[in-house]
């Protein structure tokens, strides 16, 4: 288990966070961004997690490029 495996795991976690839908999954569970966009709740642990989810959703294009890079490296190295 090396550094490459750790990076792949982080990429898979980012992919999992990026596909979460706010209307169908996050809002019914109370994880909506509107609830944590301002005020003191943003500094809580739950507010930090919601911010991380929305950061990964915002950066989808670089995430797609990282996925393509990972696929190409896997194809070349075997």
C-alpha positions in Angstrom: 0.0 0.0 0.0 1.7 3.1 -1.2 1.2 6.7 -1.9 -0.6 6.0 -5.2 -3.2 3.9 -3.4 -3.8 6.6 -0.9 -4.3 9.2 -3.7 -6.7 6.8 -5.4 -8.7 6.5 -2.2 -8.9 10.3 -1.8 -10.0 10.6 -5.4 -12.8 8.0 -4.9 -13.9 9.9 -1.8 -14.0 13.1 -3.7 -16.1 11.4 -6.4 -18.5 10.1 -3.8 -19.0 13.6 -2.4 -19.3 15.2 -5.8 -22.3 13.1 -6.9 -24.5 13.8 -3.8 -27.6 15.7 -4.9 -28.8 18.5 -2.6 -32.5 18.2 -3.4 -32.8 14.4 -3.2 -30.2 13.5 -0.6 -28.8 16.4 1.4 -31.8 18.7 2.1 -34.1 16.0 3.5 -31.4 15.1 6.0 -30.8 18.7 7.1 -27.4 19.0 5.3 -28.5 21.9 3.0 -26.1 24.6 2.2 -28.6 27.4 2.9 -28.8 26.3 6.5 -25.0 26.7 6.9 -24.2 29.5 4.5 -24.0 32.1 7.3 -23.7 32.5 11.0 -22.1 30.4 13.7 -23.2 27.1 12.3 -20.6 27.3 9.6 -17.8 26.7 12.1 -19.4 23.5 13.5 -18.2 20.1 12.4 -21.4 19.5 10.4 -21.0 22.9 8.7 -17.4 22.1 7.7 -18.5 18.8 6.2 -21.3 20.6 4.2 -18.7 23.1 3.0 -16.4 20.2 1.9 -19.3 18.6 0.0 -20.1 21.8 -1.8 -16.4 22.4 -2.6 -16.1 19.1 -4.3 -19.3 19.7 -6.2 -18.0 23.1 -7.3 -14.7 21.6 -8.6 -16.2 18.9 -10.8 -14.1 19.7 -13.9 -10.7 19.3 -12.2 -12.1 16.1 -10.6 -13.0 14.8 -14.1 -9.5 15.6 -15.3 -8.0 13.8 -12.3 -10.1 10.8 -13.0 -8.9 10.7 -16.6 -5.3 11.0 -15.5 -5.8 8.1 -13.0 -7.4 6.0 -15.8 -4.5 6.7 -18.2 -1.9 5.9 -15.6 -3.7 2.6 -14.7 -3.9 1.6 -18.4 -0.2 2.4 -19.0 1.2 0.8 -15.8 -1.1 -2.2 -15.7 
